[in-house]
């Protein structure tokens, strides 16, 4: 018998990262999102003109938005935020525009105020972290973030 037949067969193989919204199989190219118009070509989602004979699906960002299931949550609080709320929300929206231009799957889901804390939900981890970094660069304050182990999820906290 060869050496491999003696090893344990009952161990579980762990995924490096699990995201229910990303497809396991490669999409046919070109593919277009029937809701937002993002195009999947050359292995990535981009903003291009709609190609002829494109397959139509709903992209992962539109699915997350419809399900209200964020990949990133940003919590913003503090007196400085209350005093400069409009300016800070404009910075957040401008940051989203820049990120969305580079990565079509990175979008805001919602911005909600509750009990002195504003909670922002995003469809991707890159946008959440980029918003946190933009707030920290522009206004300083206390900035931290946590990634969930083995998950495609981030929590960002900013306070000043």
PyMOL commands that set and color helices and strands:
alter all, ss='L'
color gray80, all
select helices_A, chain A and resi 3-6+60-67+79-83+85-102+125-139
alter helices_A, ss='H'
color red, helices_A
select strands_A, chain A and resi 31-33+39-41+44-46+55-57+72-77+108-114+117-122+142-147+154-159
alter strands_A, ss='S'
color yellow, strands_A
deselect
rebuild
show_as cartoon
